[in-house]
Amino acid sequence: MAEYKYGVYGSLGTDIVQSASQASVVPVYFGTAPVNLLTDYKGAVNTPIKIYNLSEAKSKLGHFADATLWGKYTLCEAIEAHFNNANGNIGPIYVINVLDPDKHKAEQAVTVPLTFANRKASIVTTGIIIATFAIEGKVLGTDYTLSYNADAGVLTVTDIGTTEIKSATASYSEIDFDTITADDIVGGTDSEGVTSGIASLRLVYQNYDAIPTYIAAPGWSETPAVYKALVAASQGINDHWSAFVFADIPTDEAATIDAAIKWKKDNGYNSGFSKVFWPKVKGNKAVYHLSTLALVEKVRCDTGNDSVPYETCANKAIPVSGLYISASSKLVGYDRPDANKLTAAGLTTAIYWESNWRVWGDHTAAYDYDGEYNAREIFDSNILMLFYITNSFQKEWGSTIDKPMTLALRDTILNREQEKLEMLVSKGALIGSPTITLATGSAGSSEASDILIANFEWHVSATVTPPLKAATVVVSYTDAGFQILYGGEE
């Protein structure tokens, strides 16, 4: 028996290959943020938070610009990349923090003596859970106030009581980062239906009416379990939407080009619904995962194309000064032939060209020049445009579910979707003559049986405009020009 359906759906159909609308771009990041710096962090754990700028990031999540702390607070990298970017800031973004101060708290509290000068005392700490801070015999808000400077990593205690405090003993809890694991990022749904980690992706649409476009977990996606969870979660979001994954492979385990290619294959980083990046890159003050800066430029690119994702992020300039593997690595860069070894294996990297470091590689992670691959998964833009069409169809016609399926409604859907396809052709996103048809069949056929129970299916056939992946000019020498020197005609 066919699967029971009720609602509007979209999927990728069988490819037809003769040769080998969303309103905005919605990037969703998973990781850890310093919500322990907030006095009330209950609404900032395992739920999507929409961020428009750096100021909002600080107030809603806490934030460290110091890159030495990004290994602990991984979402700070994405926030800096989007909202403190030399190429220009771009947002909003959606972040899902899994760091839970109630769960990831060290067993033993910290006790420290405080010495006040000019009615102020300070503590240097980057792991403090501010909500747990207490001074023996004193009341917050009556005897003292707290303020935290994330740039300096300093908590300042200000004495405001009627009796001046000369010295006191304070206690507080800190985050135990060793208790935060890939399982927290993967997350799940408990017996009461409460989601955590990547499973909380489903809340983006219902909380913000936003359809996830891209998903990433910088600092965590290099763990195979997280990568697989991202890929699995990217399809059928809310039983409807499709998103695309940006991920990395680890530079510590793959320190050379050949090692990176082998690691990718051995660990199954080969989904056509993803781009996989190697190595990292150096900014002026920080080391970034290449996937993060590439995703920023993809969002910028899509935004400039009215949210239609037909242009790849490849060959887009990124604000970095070079490649980075590790402090001990001797590899500082490579030329295009070496970079092309990576791209031919479905890895996206970076190269230096025309005064800039650029993202290099327009393939999905499924591409393997020396192996087998699906035609639709050759280029990232192919998959993204197919996702765009299925997401757009569902968004537009979801409200028509349970209306009478009249001939007028049938024609309205067909005409409107054909119009959208032709608009994509005029924009340059599709080529040829894309079509949409309503599946029909004779009595007794599967299509007729589906129609009997009111399951209607439309089939779209479309060719995505390919990128200009390679351009070659062939110049031939000729001696014919010498004739003009001897009075002849050229």
One Martini backbone bead per residue (centre of mass of N, CA, C, O) as a GRO file, in nm:
protein
  490
    1MET     BB    1   0.098   0.035   0.020
    2ALA     BB    2   0.078   0.349   0.010
    3GLU     BB    3   0.162   0.628   0.142
    4TYR     BB    4   0.035   0.834   0.361
    5LYS     BB    5  -0.129   1.147   0.269
    6TYR     BB    6  -0.124   1.497   0.413
    7GLY     BB    7  -0.063   1.752   0.200
    8VAL     BB    8   0.238   1.907   0.106
    9TYR     BB    9   0.489   1.811  -0.139
   10GLY     BB   10   0.848   1.725  -0.195
   11SER     BB   11   1.073   1.600  -0.457
   12LEU     BB   12   1.312   1.407  -0.611
   13GLY     BB   13   1.339   1.284  -0.915
   14THR     BB   14   1.400   1.132  -1.188
   15ASP     BB   15   1.638   1.158  -1.404
   16ILE     BB   16   1.688   1.366  -1.711
   17VAL     BB   17   1.960   1.249  -1.905
   18GLN     BB   18   2.161   1.306  -2.202
   19SER     BB   19   2.406   1.410  -2.026
   20ALA     BB   20   2.705   1.383  -1.863
   21SER     BB   21   0.930   3.088  -0.235
   22GLN     BB   22   1.187   3.210  -0.120
   23ALA     BB   23   1.222   3.509   0.066
   24SER     BB   24   1.494   3.390   0.200
   25VAL     BB   25   1.793   3.342   0.356
   26VAL     BB   26   1.861   3.040   0.575
   27PRO     BB   27   2.090   3.017   0.817
   28VAL     BB   28   2.199   2.730   1.020
   29TYR     BB   29   2.343   2.699   1.345
   30PHE     BB   30   2.550   2.473   1.532
   31GLY     BB   31   2.631   2.486   1.896
   32THR     BB   32   2.828   2.702   2.107
   33ALA     BB   33   2.739   2.935   2.363
   34PRO     BB   34   2.775   3.204   2.611
   35VAL     BB   35   2.506   3.173   2.809
   36ASN     BB   36   2.653   3.193   3.093
   37LEU     BB   37   2.647   3.523   3.072
   38LEU     BB   38   2.360   3.501   3.141
   39THR     BB   39   2.104   3.547   3.370
   40ASP     BB   40   1.904   3.426   3.130
   41TYR     BB   41   1.913   3.097   2.954
   42LYS     BB   42   1.647   2.930   2.897
   43GLY     BB   43   1.589   3.059   2.586
   44ALA     BB   44   1.907   2.948   2.472
   45VAL     BB   45   1.830   2.629   2.454
   46ASN     BB   46   1.751   2.430   2.198
   47THR     BB   47   1.690   2.697   2.020
   48PRO     BB   48   1.608   2.921   1.799
   49ILE     BB   49   1.805   3.215   1.705
   50LYS     BB   50   1.770   3.540   1.598
   51ILE     BB   51   2.028   3.723   1.410
   52TYR     BB   52   2.131   4.061   1.303
   53ASN     BB   53   2.373   4.122   1.514
   54LEU     BB   54   2.616   4.171   1.746
   55SER     BB   55   2.439   4.284   1.970
   56GLU     BB   56   2.237   4.049   1.976
   57ALA     BB   57   2.436   3.826   2.039
   58LYS     BB   58   2.515   3.935   2.322
   59SER     BB   59   2.216   3.941   2.445
   60LYS     BB   60   2.116   3.635   2.357
   61LEU     BB   61   2.420   3.459   2.394
   62GLY     BB   62   2.671   3.572   2.383
   63HIS     BB   63   3.025   3.689   2.328
   64PHE     BB   64   3.335   3.605   2.149
   65ALA     BB   65   3.611   3.740   1.969
   66ASP     BB   66   3.800   3.535   2.081
   67ALA     BB   67   3.945   3.270   1.909
   68THR     BB   68   4.052   3.095   2.157
   69LEU     BB   69   3.727   3.028   2.232
   70TRP     BB   70   3.593   2.865   1.983
   71GLY     BB   71   3.629   2.571   2.083
   72LYS     BB   72   3.399   2.625   2.303
   73TYR     BB   73   3.253   2.869   2.124
   74THR     BB   74   3.145   2.804   1.809
   75LEU     BB   75   2.934   3.038   1.733
   76CYS     BB   76   3.129   3.282   1.724
   77GLU     BB   77   3.235   3.242   1.441
   78ALA     BB   78   2.973   3.297   1.283
   79ILE     BB   79   2.920   3.577   1.399
   80GLU     BB   80   3.181   3.711   1.299
   81ALA     BB   81   3.148   3.639   0.993
   82HIS     BB   82   2.871   3.808   0.964
   83PHE     BB   83   2.936   4.082   1.181
   84ASN     BB   84   3.282   4.094   1.118
   85ASN     BB   85   3.325   4.173   0.797
   86ALA     BB   86   3.527   4.292   0.543
   87ASN     BB   87   3.296   4.240   0.312
   88GLY     BB   88   3.055   4.245   0.496
   89ASN     BB   89   2.757   4.229   0.638
   90ILE     BB   90   2.537   3.931   0.700
   91GLY     BB   91   2.176   3.891   0.728
   92PRO     BB   92   2.034   3.675   0.898
   93ILE     BB   93   2.065   3.437   1.163
   94TYR     BB   94   2.058   3.095   1.288
   95VAL     BB   95   2.075   2.962   1.623
   96ILE     BB   96   2.184   2.651   1.799
   97ASN     BB   97   2.221   2.596   2.132
   98VAL     BB   98   2.369   2.333   2.358
   99LEU     BB   99   2.453   2.492   2.593
  100ASP     BB  100   2.397   2.381   2.936
  101PRO     BB  101   2.441   2.495   3.251
  102ASP     BB  102   2.283   2.263   3.397
  103LYS     BB  103   2.446   2.021   3.250
  104HIS     BB  104   2.755   2.172   3.206
  105LYS     BB  105   2.842   2.154   3.509
  106ALA     BB  106   3.048   2.169   3.745
  107GLU     BB  107   3.066   2.006   4.042
  108GLN     BB  108   3.258   2.231   4.142
  109ALA     BB  109   3.282   2.509   4.300
  110VAL     BB  110   3.391   2.839   4.310
  111THR     BB  111   3.627   2.997   4.536
  112VAL     BB  112   3.666   3.353   4.612
  113PRO     BB  113   3.837   3.629   4.682
  114LEU     BB  114   3.748   3.972   4.763
  115THR     BB  115   3.887   4.289   4.654
  116PHE     BB  116   3.824   4.622   4.720
  117ALA     BB  117   3.823   4.913   4.489
  118ASN     BB  118   3.620   5.155   4.467
  119ARG     BB  119   3.384   4.934   4.496
  120LYS     BB  120   3.568   4.718   4.334
  121ALA     BB  121   3.567   4.392   4.169
  122SER     BB  122   3.756   4.118   4.013
  123ILE     BB  123   3.716   3.850   3.756
  124VAL     BB  124   3.883   3.601   3.581
  125THR     BB  125   3.652   3.471   3.328
  126THR     BB  126   3.500   3.229   3.071
  127GLY     BB  127   3.310   2.999   3.248
  128ILE     BB  128   3.095   3.144   3.386
  129ILE     BB  129   2.794   3.129   3.582
  130ILE     BB  130   2.632   3.403   3.663
  131ALA     BB  131   2.370   3.288   3.806
  132THR     BB  132   2.569   3.159   4.051
  133PHE     BB  133   2.648   3.410   4.179
  134ALA     BB  134   2.795   3.469   4.516
  135ILE     BB  135   2.775   3.645   4.831
  136GLU     BB  136   2.840   3.624   5.142
  137GLY     BB  137   2.568   3.797   5.287
  138LYS     BB  138   2.459   3.890   5.001
  139VAL     BB  139   2.264   4.100   4.765
  140LEU     BB  140   2.150   4.114   4.465
  141GLY     BB  141   2.080   4.464   4.401
  142THR     BB  142   2.158   4.569   4.702
  143ASP     BB  143   2.487   4.521   4.742
  144TYR     BB  144   2.519   4.432   4.431
  145THR     BB  145   2.676   4.419   4.106
  146LEU     BB  146   2.692   4.302   3.758
  147SER     BB  147   2.963   4.279   3.509
  148TYR     BB  148   3.056   4.196   3.165
  149ASN     BB  149   3.373   4.157   2.985
  150ALA     BB  150   3.439   3.992   2.692
  151ASP     BB  151   3.707   4.118   2.594
  152ALA     BB  152   3.852   4.052   2.890
  153GLY     BB  153   3.721   3.838   3.086
  154VAL     BB  154   3.547   4.023   3.306
  155LEU     BB  155   3.423   4.041   3.632
  156THR     BB  156   3.221   4.293   3.786
  157VAL     BB  157   3.203   4.413   4.120
  158THR     BB  158   2.955   4.627   4.270
  159ASP     BB  159   2.928   4.835   4.536
  160ILE     BB  160   2.584   4.945   4.675
  161GLY     BB  161   2.582   4.957   4.963
  162THR     BB  162   2.570   5.110   5.274
  163THR     BB  163   2.799   4.906   5.332
  164GLU     BB  164   3.116   4.875   5.285
  165ILE     BB  165   3.317   4.661   5.099
  166LYS     BB  166   3.633   4.512   5.148
  167SER     BB  167   3.562   4.198   5.185
  168ALA     BB  168   3.509   3.870   5.026
  169THR     BB  169   3.311   3.577   4.943
  170ALA     BB  170   3.297   3.391   4.644
  171SER     BB  171   3.064   3.206   4.428
  172TYR     BB  172   3.082   2.964   4.148
  173SER     BB  173   3.008   2.835   3.840
  174GLU     BB  174   3.123   2.620   3.574
  175ILE     BB  175   3.207   2.506   3.278
  176ASP     BB  176   3.216   2.170   3.143
  177PHE     BB  177   3.349   2.095   2.838
  178ASP     BB  178   3.379   1.776   2.856
  179THR     BB  179   3.049   1.735   2.852
  180ILE     BB  180   3.065   1.821   2.557
  181THR     BB  181   2.919   1.659   2.275
  182ALA     BB  182   2.812   1.526   1.982
  183ASP     BB  183   2.539   1.441   2.107
  184ASP     BB  184   2.441   1.732   2.153
  185ILE     BB  185   2.430   1.809   1.855
  186VAL     BB  186   2.246   1.589   1.752
  187GLY     BB  187   2.042   1.484   1.942
  188GLY     BB  188   1.672   1.501   1.988
  189THR     BB  189   1.373   1.320   2.103
  190ASP     BB  190   1.178   1.293   2.355
  191SER     BB  191   0.901   1.160   2.521
  192GLU     BB  192   0.780   1.476   2.515
  193GLY     BB  193   0.898   1.622   2.238
  194VAL     BB  194   1.176   1.729   2.305
  195THR     BB  195   1.428   1.912   2.164
  196SER     BB  196   1.769   1.870   2.031
  197GLY     BB  197   1.978   2.007   1.850
  198ILE     BB  198   1.927   1.916   1.530
  199ALA     BB  199   1.622   1.856   1.591
  200SER     BB  200   1.558   2.178   1.619
  201LEU     BB  201   1.514   2.259   1.319
  202ARG     BB  202   1.194   2.242   1.318
  203LEU     BB  203   1.159   2.534   1.472
  204VAL     BB  204   1.215   2.753   1.258
  205TYR     BB  205   0.942   2.763   1.109
  206GLN     BB  206   0.738   2.789   1.356
  207ASN     BB  207   0.888   3.046   1.491
  208TYR     BB  208   0.970   3.222   1.191
  209ASP     BB  209   0.878   3.151   0.903
  210ALA     BB  210   1.141   2.973   0.817
  211ILE     BB  211   1.337   2.833   0.559
  212PRO     BB  212   1.581   2.628   0.547
  213THR     BB  213   1.886   2.639   0.352
  214TYR     BB  214   2.128   2.624   0.564
  215ILE     BB  215   2.364   2.396   0.729
  216ALA     BB  216   2.575   2.414   1.035
  217ALA     BB  217   2.887   2.293   1.237
  218PRO     BB  218   3.130   2.445   1.347
  219GLY     BB  219   3.365   2.210   1.489
  220TRP     BB  220   3.160   1.939   1.432
  221SER     BB  221   3.140   1.830   1.126
  222GLU     BB  222   3.417   1.653   1.155
  223THR     BB  223   3.212   1.460   1.275
  224PRO     BB  224   3.051   1.199   1.145
  225ALA     BB  225   2.787   1.205   1.316
  226VAL     BB  226   2.719   1.499   1.247
  227TYR     BB  227   2.714   1.489   0.944
  228LYS     BB  228   2.490   1.274   0.921
  229ALA     BB  229   2.278   1.442   1.076
  230LEU     BB  230   2.268   1.680   0.884
  231VAL     BB  231   2.183   1.529   0.631
  232ALA     BB  232   1.925   1.400   0.747
  233ALA     BB  233   1.791   1.679   0.838
  234SER     BB  234   1.780   1.831   0.549
  235GLN     BB  235   1.543   1.630   0.499
  236GLY     BB  236   1.221   1.684   0.568
  237ILE     BB  237   1.149   1.945   0.695
  238ASN     BB  238   0.851   1.927   0.830
  239ASP     BB  239   0.786   1.733   0.579
  240HIS     BB  240   0.924   1.940   0.338
  241TRP     BB  241   1.210   2.059   0.356
  242SER     BB  242   1.520   2.171   0.196
  243ALA     BB  243   1.868   2.145   0.269
  244PHE     BB  244   2.214   2.257   0.299
  245VAL     BB  245   2.545   2.140   0.357
  246PHE     BB  246   2.812   2.262   0.566
  247ALA     BB  247   3.146   2.118   0.580
  248ASP     BB  248   3.416   1.947   0.749
  249ILE     BB  249   3.750   1.845   0.779
  250PRO     BB  250   4.011   1.741   0.955
  251THR     BB  251   4.342   1.865   1.001
  252ASP     BB  252   4.473   1.669   1.209
  253GLU     BB  253   4.401   1.400   1.030
  254ALA     BB  254   4.439   1.601   0.761
  255ALA     BB  255   4.756   1.738   0.648
  256THR     BB  256   4.699   1.659   0.347
  257ILE     BB  257   4.576   1.616   0.045
  258ASP     BB  258   4.570   1.305   0.042
  259ALA     BB  259   4.451   1.276   0.328
  260ALA     BB  260   4.186   1.426   0.272
  261ILE     BB  261   4.076   1.238   0.053
  262LYS     BB  262   4.080   0.981   0.223
  263TRP     BB  263   3.906   1.074   0.463
  264LYS     BB  264   3.650   1.131   0.306
  265LYS     BB  265   3.607   0.841   0.205
  266ASP     BB  266   3.631   0.675   0.474
  267ASN     BB  267   3.385   0.874   0.616
  268GLY     BB  268   3.143   0.953   0.415
  269TYR     BB  269   3.184   1.247   0.260
  270ASN     BB  270   2.918   1.211   0.002
  271SER     BB  271   2.694   1.414  -0.017
  272GLY     BB  272   2.481   1.586  -0.243
  273PHE     BB  273   2.377   1.774   0.021
  274SER     BB  274   2.690   1.877   0.011
  275LYS     BB  275   2.970   2.055   0.142
  276VAL     BB  276   3.330   2.004   0.153
  277PHE     BB  277   3.606   2.117   0.361
  278TRP     BB  278   3.958   2.215   0.279
  279PRO     BB  279   4.088   2.378   0.497
  280LYS     BB  280   4.174   2.624   0.673
  281VAL     BB  281   4.171   2.981   0.767
  282LYS     BB  282   4.334   3.304   0.773
  283GLY     BB  283   4.295   3.571   0.946
  284ASN     BB  284   4.399   3.844   1.110
  285LYS     BB  285   4.273   3.713   1.414
  286ALA     BB  286   4.180   3.429   1.278
  287VAL     BB  287   4.056   3.101   1.265
  288TYR     BB  288   3.877   2.937   1.004
  289HIS     BB  289   3.633   2.780   0.873
  290LEU     BB  290   3.568   2.753   0.546
  291SER     BB  291   3.262   2.705   0.558
  292THR     BB  292   3.184   2.973   0.689
  293LEU     BB  293   3.286   3.177   0.470
  294ALA     BB  294   3.133   3.043   0.236
  295LEU     BB  295   2.847   3.086   0.352
  296VAL     BB  296   2.852   3.387   0.360
  297GLU     BB  297   2.890   3.417   0.045
  298LYS     BB  298   2.632   3.263  -0.030
  299VAL     BB  299   2.436   3.457   0.102
  300ARG     BB  300   2.527   3.704  -0.056
  301CYS     BB  301   2.468   3.590  -0.336
  302ASP     BB  302   2.166   3.522  -0.303
  303THR     BB  303   2.073   3.805  -0.225
  304GLY     BB  304   2.165   3.925  -0.511
  305ASN     BB  305   1.949   3.684  -0.640
  306ASP     BB  306   1.669   3.678  -0.491
  307SER     BB  307   1.723   3.383  -0.348
  308VAL     BB  308   1.855   3.246  -0.596
  309PRO     BB  309   2.078   2.945  -0.605
  310TYR     BB  310   2.254   2.952  -0.902
  311GLU     BB  311   2.514   3.051  -0.751
  312THR     BB  312   2.815   2.990  -0.665
  313CYS     BB  313   3.076   3.022  -0.415
  314ALA     BB  314   3.278   3.003  -0.613
  315ASN     BB  315   3.524   3.249  -0.653
  316LYS     BB  316   3.498   3.388  -0.379
  317ALA     BB  317   3.591   3.624  -0.179
  318ILE     BB  318   3.801   3.615   0.116
  319PRO     BB  319   3.906   3.745   0.444
  320VAL     BB  320   4.223   3.631   0.397
  321SER     BB  321   4.585   3.519   0.426
  322GLY     BB  322   4.538   3.194   0.442
  323LEU     BB  323   4.627   2.888   0.525
  324TYR     BB  324   4.516   2.617   0.764
  325ILE     BB  325   4.612   2.346   0.986
  326SER     BB  326   4.869   2.413   1.176
  327ALA     BB  327   5.129   2.524   1.366
  328SER     BB  328   5.322   2.277   1.236
  329SER     BB  329   5.269   2.328   0.955
  330LYS     BB  330   5.424   2.359   0.622
  331LEU     BB  331   5.163   2.439   0.487
  332VAL     BB  332   5.082   2.757   0.302
  333GLY     BB  333   5.028   2.644   0.004
  334TYR     BB  334   4.877   2.629  -0.335
  335ASP     BB  335   4.809   2.543  -0.641
  336ARG     BB  336   4.573   2.465  -0.868
  337PRO     BB  337   4.646   2.166  -0.919
  338ASP     BB  338   4.617   2.087  -0.621
  339ALA     BB  339   4.330   2.192  -0.580
  340ASN     BB  340   4.207   2.003  -0.808
  341LYS     BB  341   4.237   1.742  -0.650
  342LEU     BB  342   4.014   1.815  -0.452
  343THR     BB  343   3.773   1.885  -0.642
  344ALA     BB  344   3.774   1.602  -0.789
  345ALA     BB  345   3.688   1.480  -0.481
  346GLY     BB  346   3.468   1.689  -0.346
  347LEU     BB  347   3.644   1.933  -0.255
  348THR     BB  348   3.666   2.237  -0.084
  349THR     BB  349   3.864   2.530  -0.122
  350ALA     BB  350   4.161   2.743  -0.153
  351ILE     BB  351   4.278   3.030  -0.344
  352TYR     BB  352   4.504   3.234  -0.516
  353TRP     BB  353   4.348   3.531  -0.682
  354GLU     BB  354   4.356   3.840  -0.765
  355SER     BB  355   4.437   3.948  -0.457
  356ASN     BB  356   4.283   3.677  -0.354
  357TRP     BB  357   4.109   3.475  -0.158
  358ARG     BB  358   3.934   3.172  -0.265
  359VAL     BB  359   3.688   2.988  -0.335
  360TRP     BB  360   3.731   2.627  -0.434
  361GLY     BB  361   3.453   2.479  -0.561
  362ASP     BB  362   3.141   2.348  -0.735
  363HIS     BB  363   3.092   2.093  -0.577
  364THR     BB  364   2.987   1.826  -0.440
  365ALA     BB  365   3.059   1.557  -0.228
  366ALA     BB  366   2.979   1.337  -0.462
  367TYR     BB  367   3.211   1.407  -0.628
  368ASP     BB  368   3.403   1.192  -0.873
  369TYR     BB  369   3.608   1.187  -1.134
  370ASP     BB  370   3.709   0.866  -1.082
  371GLY     BB  371   3.404   0.798  -1.055
  372GLU     BB  372   3.086   0.801  -0.934
  373TYR     BB  373   2.794   1.001  -1.044
  374ASN     BB  374   2.543   1.222  -1.024
  375ALA     BB  375   2.440   1.466  -1.228
  376ARG     BB  376   2.291   1.651  -1.009
  377GLU     BB  377   2.578   1.630  -0.815
  378ILE     BB  378   2.805   1.803  -0.938
  379PHE     BB  379   2.657   2.070  -0.853
  380ASP     BB  380   2.540   2.279  -0.617
  381SER     BB  381   2.330   2.433  -0.799
  382ASN     BB  382   2.156   2.198  -0.873
  383ILE     BB  383   2.039   2.122  -0.594
  384LEU     BB  384   1.946   2.407  -0.505
  385MET     BB  385   1.733   2.442  -0.732
  386LEU     BB  386   1.560   2.200  -0.663
  387PHE     BB  387   1.494   2.295  -0.381
  388TYR     BB  388   1.363   2.561  -0.462
  389ILE     BB  389   1.124   2.436  -0.614
  390THR     BB  390   1.003   2.259  -0.388
  391ASN     BB  391   0.971   2.481  -0.174
  392SER     BB  392   0.799   2.676  -0.343
  393PHE     BB  393   0.558   2.492  -0.393
  394GLN     BB  394   0.479   2.442  -0.095
  395LYS     BB  395   0.446   2.738  -0.006
  396GLU     BB  396   0.220   2.819  -0.218
  397TRP     BB  397   0.012   2.539  -0.176
  398GLY     BB  398  -0.061   2.477   0.125
  399SER     BB  399  -0.347   2.641   0.139
  400THR     BB  400  -0.503   2.429  -0.069
  401ILE     BB  401  -0.555   2.228   0.122
  402ASP     BB  402  -0.892   2.103   0.102
  403LYS     BB  403  -0.959   2.198  -0.160
  404PRO     BB  404  -1.109   2.181  -0.442
  405MET     BB  405  -1.020   1.978  -0.729
  406THR     BB  406  -1.033   2.160  -0.980
  407LEU     BB  407  -0.972   2.264  -1.293
  408ALA     BB  408  -0.893   2.548  -1.205
  409LEU     BB  409  -0.675   2.464  -1.002
  410ARG     BB  410  -0.502   2.301  -1.187
  411ASP     BB  411  -0.440   2.539  -1.386
  412THR     BB  412  -0.321   2.732  -1.180
  413ILE     BB  413  -0.080   2.563  -1.103
  414LEU     BB  414   0.042   2.515  -1.382
  415ASN     BB  415   0.071   2.814  -1.467
  416ARG     BB  416   0.236   2.919  -1.229
  417GLU     BB  417   0.477   2.717  -1.245
  418GLN     BB  418   0.553   2.785  -1.537
  419GLU     BB  419   0.611   3.080  -1.484
  420LYS     BB  420   0.842   3.032  -1.282
  421LEU     BB  421   1.026   2.878  -1.475
  422GLU     BB  422   1.050   3.110  -1.686
  423MET     BB  423   1.175   3.312  -1.489
  424LEU     BB  424   1.434   3.141  -1.442
  425VAL     BB  425   1.527   3.160  -1.731
  426SER     BB  426   1.544   3.475  -1.751
  427LYS     BB  427   1.758   3.482  -1.507
  428GLY     BB  428   1.959   3.207  -1.551
  429ALA     BB  429   1.890   2.940  -1.375
  430LEU     BB  430   1.769   2.827  -1.639
  431ILE     BB  431   1.747   2.598  -1.916
  432GLY     BB  432   1.546   2.596  -2.174
  433SER     BB  433   1.228   2.391  -2.130
  434PRO     BB  434   1.059   2.387  -1.874
  435THR     BB  435   0.832   2.157  -1.700
  436ILE     BB  436   0.479   2.093  -1.609
  437THR     BB  437   0.295   1.810  -1.479
  438LEU     BB  438   0.015   1.604  -1.447
  439ALA     BB  439  -0.038   1.311  -1.316
  440THR     BB  440  -0.163   1.041  -1.514
  441GLY     BB  441  -0.410   0.768  -1.563
  442SER     BB  442  -0.537   0.479  -1.601
  443ALA     BB  443  -0.730   0.248  -1.511
  444GLY     BB  444  -0.546   0.095  -1.239
  445SER     BB  445  -0.335   0.283  -1.192
  446SER     BB  446  -0.138   0.448  -0.976
  447GLU     BB  447  -0.239   0.729  -1.046
  448ALA     BB  448  -0.543   0.664  -1.021
  449SER     BB  449  -0.532   0.570  -0.726
  450ASP     BB  450  -0.437   0.837  -0.609
  451ILE     BB  451  -0.673   1.011  -0.706
  452LEU     BB  452  -0.894   0.859  -0.550
  453ILE     BB  453  -0.729   0.969  -0.271
  454ALA     BB  454  -0.614   1.266  -0.335
  455ASN     BB  455  -0.330   1.220  -0.494
  456PHE     BB  456  -0.127   1.468  -0.625
  457GLU     BB  457   0.107   1.494  -0.913
  458TRP     BB  458   0.393   1.679  -1.000
  459HIS     BB  459   0.608   1.730  -1.288
  460VAL     BB  460   0.946   1.834  -1.312
  461SER     BB  461   1.148   1.968  -1.583
  462ALA     BB  462   1.499   2.061  -1.533
  463THR     BB  463   1.771   2.287  -1.622
  464VAL     BB  464   2.054   2.378  -1.488
  465THR     BB  465   2.272   2.620  -1.482
  466PRO     BB  466   2.588   2.609  -1.548
  467PRO     BB  467   2.896   2.657  -1.473
  468LEU     BB  468   3.205   2.810  -1.542
  469LYS     BB  469   3.451   2.587  -1.486
  470ALA     BB  470   3.593   2.605  -1.783
  471ALA     BB  471   3.848   2.799  -1.963
  472THR     BB  472   3.975   2.787  -2.303
  473VAL     BB  473   4.257   2.898  -2.483
  474VAL     BB  474   4.363   2.881  -2.832
  475VAL     BB  475   4.691   2.947  -2.957
  476SER     BB  476   4.819   3.027  -3.281
  477TYR     BB  477   5.085   3.025  -3.479
  478THR     BB  478   5.173   3.269  -3.740
  479ASP     BB  479   5.343   3.385  -4.054
  480ALA     BB  480   5.145   3.574  -4.222
  481GLY     BB  481   5.228   3.864  -4.115
  482PHE     BB  482   5.499   3.902  -4.289
  483GLN     BB  483   5.384   4.007  -4.563
  484ILE     BB  484   5.371   4.316  -4.494
  485LEU     BB  485   5.689   4.363  -4.513
  486TYR     BB  486   5.663   4.294  -4.853
  487GLY     BB  487   5.387   4.436  -4.967
  488GLY     BB  488   5.170   4.268  -4.883
  489GLU     BB  489   4.886   4.113  -4.796
  490GLU     BB  490   4.740   4.016  -4.494
   0.00000   0.00000   0.00000
